[in-house]
Amino acid sequence: MPRRARALVMDLISRGREAGTPEAEAARRSVARFLTELGYIVQEHSFRFNAGVYRLLAAAGALLAGVALVEIPLLQHTAPAWGALVVLLALAGTIVVVTGLIVRGYRGPGPVRVDANLIASRPGSTVRCWLVAHLDTKAQAQSMAGRLVAVWVTVLAVTALLVSALLRTGHPLSAGPAAAAGAAGVLAGVLLSRGRLSGSSPGARDNGSGLLAVLTAAELATDPSIGVIVTGAEEFGLVGARALARERPGLFAGALVVNVDTVDDTGTLYVVTHGPASADLAARVRDAVAGLAPVIRQRRLPLGIMVDGLPLSHVACESVTLGRLDWGTLTRIHTPRDDADGYHLGTAERLGERLARPI
């Protein structure tokens, strides 16, 4: 007999759900109604966020490309020996500041939107394990794979430019090395600028799959100590999870967090730990999901990826994130191609069955 969670999620992934839009609000109402009908008490925790965060990426990319072009003559012979280093240090400082704003949640100038988290628990129960998934989607001019490449190229380019500037303090560089360092900076700048929002994504894998796993668990769970949190604005810098950790830390006192984000039917199943305190939970989760994928691997969060389990780990006893994906998955998510075409959500539903049991 088909489960109600699957029917709901299949409907939700037929369209985009960008945070702070009417589509996201309608999707949140549908999820809240579903949980209420299952007997959960559902609270809505609203928050405001700045939707201009991705403009920072475009600005940082333009700045990096411009500085890289300026550096080419500075690295050769048209400026004092320290000129290239001063310019590069200023650039590096700017990139650090921009990265910090994105990672910590951008609150500067820009359009403000309203979104919300859903908090669901059984009446009269004390939650000892929160199952978490984000509801919102986004589409960018590049996929998640493109973003990772942009991050890696940026790190390499800035390193190359800084090393070149340090070498320039000793003697001018020849045209070849100077041009190569500058070209790397320009390429990194172009890739960063493609992080801007563009279009809409139905988010079947990211994160309709995580939502299906959590809602399936909610539908099957009989243990009242299992609760559900559906976060909003994850794609804008983990805003909803950060707001919960900041404003409702008591929810997580003495509790575990299992966050589910992107569960494809191919690839490695990752159990991502958020700090050494989560090692015991990760071991138990690995036992709980044994057999769901040919390869199950425990690891830390990779550079360039952020998930809701991270800010929640600061207020919960232990926190892990589950995801199954490969490079092909990464080339789809954050694009309009992250749809249900050829994707059956099988692993996500089976994962939900496992998460319905106490961990």
C-alpha positions in Angstrom: 0.0 0.0 0.0 1.6 3.3 -1.0 2.5 5.5 1.9 1.1 9.0 2.3 4.6 10.5 2.7 5.6 9.4 -0.8 2.4 10.8 -2.4 3.0 14.2 -0.6 6.7 14.4 -1.6 6.0 13.4 -5.2 3.6 16.4 -5.4 6.0 18.8 -3.8 8.9 17.9 -6.1 6.8 18.8 -9.2 7.8 22.5 -8.6 10.3 24.8 -7.0 10.2 25.8 -3.4 12.7 28.7 -3.0 12.6 30.1 0.5 10.5 33.1 1.2 8.2 32.6 -1.8 4.5 31.6 -2.0 5.6 28.2 -3.4 7.6 27.5 -0.3 4.8 28.7 2.0 2.3 26.4 0.2 4.7 23.4 0.5 5.2 24.1 4.2 1.4 24.2 4.8 1.1 20.8 3.1 3.8 19.3 5.3 2.3 20.8 8.4 -1.1 19.4 7.6 0.4 16.0 6.9 2.2 15.9 10.3 -0.9 17.2 12.1 -3.0 14.4 10.6 -0.5 11.9 11.9 -1.1 13.2 15.4 1.9 15.4 15.8 1.7 18.9 17.5 3.3 21.2 14.9 4.8 24.6 15.7 5.8 27.1 13.1 9.0 29.1 13.9 9.2 32.0 11.6 12.3 34.1 10.8 13.5 36.8 8.4 16.5 36.4 6.2 18.4 38.4 3.5 17.9 37.1 0.0 20.9 39.0 -1.3 23.5 36.6 -0.1 24.3 35.3 -3.6 25.1 38.8 -4.8 28.1 38.5 -2.6 29.4 35.6 -4.6 29.0 37.6 -7.9 30.7 40.6 -6.3 33.6 38.5 -4.9 34.0 36.9 -8.3 34.2 40.2 -10.1 36.7 41.6 -7.5 38.9 38.5 -7.8 39.0 38.6 -11.6 39.7 42.4 -11.6 42.5 42.1 -9.1 44.0 39.2 -11.0 44.2 41.3 -14.1 45.8 44.2 -12.2 48.3 41.7 -10.7 49.8 40.6 -14.0 51.8 43.9 -14.6 52.4 44.3 -10.8 54.1 40.9 -10.7 56.4 41.9 -13.5 58.1 45.3 -13.4 55.7 48.2 -13.4 55.3 48.7 -9.6 57.4 48.7 -6.4 58.3 45.2 -5.1 55.7 45.4 -2.3 52.8 46.6 -4.5 51.6 43.2 -5.7 51.7 41.8 -2.1 49.7 44.7 -0.7 47.0 44.3 -3.4 46.9 40.5 -2.8 46.7 40.8 0.9 43.8 43.2 0.6 42.1 40.7 -1.8 42.6 37.8 0.6 41.1 39.8 3.4 38.1 40.7 1.4 37.5 37.1 0.4 37.8 36.0 4.1 35.2 38.6 5.0 32.8 37.6 2.2 33.2 33.9 3.1 32.5 34.7 6.8 29.3 36.6 5.8 28.1 33.7 3.8 29.0 31.0 6.3 27.6 32.9 9.3 24.4 34.1 7.5 24.5 37.3 5.5 22.5 40.1 7.2 23.6 43.1 5.2 21.7 45.2 2.6 19.3 43.4 0.2 15.8 42.1 -0.1 14.4 40.7 3.1 12.1 37.6 3.0 10.1 35.7 5.6 10.3 31.9 5.9 9.7 29.4 8.7 10.7 26.1 10.3 8.3 23.4 11.3 8.8 21.7 14.7 6.7 18.5 15.2 6.5 16.3 18.3 4.0 13.9 19.9 1.7 15.3 22.5 3.2 15.3 26.0 6.5 13.7 24.8 10.1 14.7 25.4 12.1 14.5 22.1 15.4 12.6 22.4 16.1 12.4 18.6 15.2 15.1 16.1 15.0 14.0 12.4 15.7 17.1 10.3 15.4 17.9 6.6 15.2 21.2 4.7 12.2 22.0 2.6 13.5 24.8 0.3 15.2 24.5 -3.1 17.3 26.8 -5.3 18.7 27.0 -8.8 21.9 28.7 -9.7 23.9 29.3 -12.8 26.1 26.4 -11.8 25.4 23.0 -10.1 26.7 21.9 -6.7 29.5 20.3 -8.7 30.3 23.6 -10.3 30.3 25.3 -6.9 32.8 22.8 -5.5 35.0 23.3 -8.5 34.7 27.1 -8.0 35.8 26.8 -4.4 38.7 24.5 -5.2 39.9 26.7 -8.1 39.5 29.9 -5.9 41.7 28.4 -3.2 44.4 27.4 -5.7 44.2 30.7 -7.5 44.5 32.9 -4.4 47.4 30.7 -3.2 49.1 31.0 -6.6 48.7 34.8 -6.6 49.9 35.1 -3.0 53.0 33.0 -3.7 53.7 34.9 -6.9 53.4 38.2 -4.9 55.8 36.9 -2.3 58.3 35.9 -5.0 57.8 39.4 -6.6 59.2 41.0 -3.4 62.6 39.4 -4.3 62.6 40.0 -8.1 60.2 40.6 -10.9 58.5 37.6 -12.5 58.7 36.7 -16.1 55.6 37.2 -18.3 54.7 33.5 -18.3 54.3 32.8 -14.5 52.7 36.2 -14.0 50.1 35.6 -16.7 49.5 32.1 -15.4 48.8 33.3 -11.9 46.6 36.1 -13.3 44.7 33.7 -15.5 44.0 31.4 -12.6 42.5 34.3 -10.7 40.3 35.4 -13.6 39.0 31.8 -14.0 38.2 31.6 -10.3 36.4 34.9 -10.5 34.3 33.8 -13.4 33.4 30.5 -11.6 32.5 32.4 -8.4 30.2 34.8 -10.3 28.2 31.9 -11.6 27.0 31.2 -8.0 24.1 33.8 -8.5 20.5 32.5 -8.4 19.1 31.7 -11.8 15.7 30.1 -12.5 14.0 27.4 -10.4 14.7 23.8 -9.3 12.1 21.2 -8.2 14.8 19.8 -5.8 13.9 16.1 -6.1 17.2 15.0 -4.7 18.0 18.2 -2.8 16.0 17.9 -0.8 12.8 16.1 -1.7 14.7 12.9 -0.9 15.6 14.0 2.6 12.1 15.2 3.2 10.7 11.9 2.1 13.0 10.0 4.5 12.0 12.1 7.4 8.3 12.2 6.7 8.3 8.4 6.1 10.0 8.0 9.5 7.3 10.3 11.0 4.6 8.2 9.5 5.9 4.9 10.7 7.5 5.8 14.1 5.8 4.6 17.2 8.4 5.9 19.6 7.1 9.3 21.0 10.7 10.4 21.7 11.3 10.9 17.9 10.5 14.4 16.7 10.7 16.1 13.3 12.1 19.4 12.2 11.6 20.7 8.7 13.8 23.7 8.2 13.5 26.7 5.8 16.1 28.8 3.9 18.8 26.2 4.2 19.9 27.2 0.7 20.5 30.8 1.8 23.2 29.9 4.3 21.4 27.5 6.8 19.3 30.4 8.0 16.5 28.4 9.5 18.7 26.0 11.4 20.8 28.9 12.7 17.7 30.7 13.9 16.6 27.5 15.7 20.0 27.1 17.4 20.0 30.7 18.4 16.4 31.2 19.5 15.2 27.7 20.5 18.3 25.9 22.0 16.2 24.3 24.7 14.6 22.0 22.0 18.0 20.3 21.6 19.0 19.9 25.2 19.9 16.3 25.8 18.8 15.4 22.2 20.4 13.9 19.1 20.1 15.4 15.6 20.0 13.2 12.5 19.9 15.5 9.5 19.0 14.1 6.0 20.1 16.0 2.9 20.2 14.6 -0.6 19.6 10.8 -0.8 20.1 9.6 -4.4 19.6 6.0 -5.5 23.3 5.8 -6.6 26.6 6.5 -5.0 28.1 6.2 -1.5 26.0 6.6 1.6 27.8 9.1 3.8 27.4 9.5 7.5 28.8 13.0 8.1 30.0 13.8 11.6 29.9 17.3 13.0 32.7 17.3 15.5 34.3 14.5 17.5 31.4 14.4 20.0 29.3 12.8 17.3 31.4 9.7 16.8 29.2 7.5 18.9 26.0 8.6 17.2 27.7 8.0 13.8 28.6 4.5 14.7 25.0 3.7 15.8 23.6 5.3 12.6 26.0 3.3 10.5 24.6 0.1 12.1 21.0 1.4 11.6 21.5 2.0 7.8 23.6 -1.1 7.1 22.8 -2.6 3.7 21.1 0.5 2.2 24.0 1.1 -0.2 27.0 -1.0 -1.4 29.4 1.5 0.3 28.7 3.3 3.5 31.4 5.8 4.6 31.8 8.0 7.7 33.5 11.3 7.1 33.7 15.0 8.0 31.9 17.7 6.1 33.8 18.5 2.8 35.1 22.0 2.0 32.5 23.9 0.0 29.4 22.1 1.4 27.2 23.3 4.3 24.3 21.4 5.9 21.8 22.1 8.7 23.4 19.5 10.9 26.4 21.8 11.4 24.7 24.7 13.3 22.4 22.3 15.2 25.5 20.4 16.4 26.4 23.4 18.6 23.2 23.0 20.7 22.5 19.2 20.4 24.3 16.4 22.2 25.4 14.8 19.0 24.6 15.6 15.3 25.2 13.8 12.0 24.0 14.3 8.5 23.1 11.4 6.1 23.3 11.7 2.3 23.8 9.4 -0.6 25.3 10.8 -3.8 28.0 10.6 -6.4 29.5 13.1 -8.9 26.5 12.7 -11.2 24.2 13.8 -8.4 26.3 16.9 -7.7 26.0 17.9 -11.4 22.2 17.9 -11.1 21.5 19.5 -7.8 20.9 23.3 -7.6 19.8 23.1 -11.3 16.4 22.6 -13.0 17.6 19.1 -13.8 17.1 18.0 -10.2 13.7 16.6 -11.1 12.0 13.2 -10.6 12.7 12.1 -14.2 14.2 8.6 -13.8 14.6 9.0 -10.1 12.5 6.7 -7.9 13.4 7.9 -4.3 13.8 4.2 -3.3 16.8 4.7 -1.0 15.2 7.7 0.6 12.1 5.8 1.5 14.0 2.8 2.9 16.2 5.2 4.9 13.0 6.6 6.4 11.9 3.1 7.4 15.2 2.7 9.3 15.0 6.1 11.0 11.5 5.3 12.3 13.2 3.0 14.8 15.1 4.4 17.9 18.8 4.9 17.2 
